[in-house]
Amino acid sequence: METRTEEEILAWEKQCYGMPSRLIDDLVSEDAGSIYDACMTLAGHLSNLQERFCYQESEDQTAEENHLRQELNVAKYILFKYIMDRVRGADL
């Protein structure tokens, strides 16, 4: 198994996430007092992504953009129906 240096890990995180993972952890920790709150933070990021890339429902929207919009909606549906509702019911 290959061991990566801290610099390699940081470089990978920056190209993958656009920031070090510790900043993502800080973002969720600041906003999330519970699993439900963390899910709401995630839902917000999914909605922001949808707004930025494919919210325009117009004749100019390509099939690929529409498919991306639908995939984001599927992700949010799963998050709300199968995770957040269960978390809310368990009061975590």
C-alpha positions in Angstrom: 0.0 0.0 0.0 1.4 3.4 -1.0 1.8 6.1 1.7 1.2 9.6 0.5 2.8 12.7 2.1 0.8 15.4 3.7 1.6 17.6 0.7 0.3 15.0 -1.8 -2.9 14.5 0.3 -3.4 18.3 0.4 -2.8 18.6 -3.4 -5.3 15.8 -4.1 -7.9 17.4 -1.8 -7.5 20.8 -3.4 -8.0 19.3 -6.9 -10.9 17.2 -5.8 -12.8 19.5 -3.5 -11.3 22.9 -4.3 -10.1 23.2 -0.6 -8.5 21.1 2.1 -10.9 18.6 3.6 -10.4 20.2 7.0 -12.2 23.3 5.7 -15.2 21.2 4.7 -15.1 19.5 8.2 -15.1 23.0 9.7 -18.0 24.1 7.6 -20.1 21.2 8.6 -19.0 21.4 12.2 -20.0 25.1 12.4 -23.4 24.5 10.9 -24.2 21.1 12.1 -25.3 20.4 15.6 -26.7 17.1 14.5 -26.8 14.7 11.6 -30.0 16.5 10.4 -28.1 19.8 10.3 -25.3 18.2 8.4 -27.8 16.8 5.9 -29.3 20.3 5.5 -25.8 21.7 4.8 -25.4 19.0 2.1 -28.8 19.8 0.6 -27.8 23.4 0.4 -24.6 22.6 -1.5 -26.6 20.4 -3.9 -29.1 23.2 -4.5 -26.3 25.7 -5.0 -24.7 23.4 -7.6 -28.0 23.0 -9.3 -28.5 26.8 -9.4 -25.0 27.3 -10.9 -25.1 24.7 -13.6 -28.5 23.8 -14.7 -31.4 25.6 -13.1 -32.4 27.3 -16.3 -35.5 25.5 -17.5 -35.7 26.9 -21.0 -35.7 25.9 -24.6 -31.9 26.5 -24.6 -31.3 23.8 -22.0 -29.4 20.9 -23.5 -30.3 17.3 -22.8 -27.1 16.9 -20.8 -28.0 19.9 -18.6 -31.5 18.6 -18.1 -30.1 15.2 -17.1 -27.7 16.8 -14.6 -30.6 18.8 -13.1 -32.6 15.5 -12.8 -29.6 13.7 -11.2 -29.3 16.5 -8.6 -33.0 16.2 -7.9 -32.6 12.4 -7.4 -29.8 13.0 -4.9 -31.8 15.5 -3.0 -34.9 13.2 -3.0 -32.8 10.4 -1.5 -31.3 12.7 1.0 -34.6 14.1 2.2 -36.8 10.9 2.0 -34.4 8.2 3.1 -31.9 10.0 5.4 -33.3 13.2 6.8 -36.8 11.8 7.6 -35.2 8.9 9.4 -32.8 11.1 11.3 -35.7 13.5 12.2 -37.7 10.5 13.5 -34.8 9.3 15.6 -34.1 12.9 16.9 -30.4 12.6 16.3 
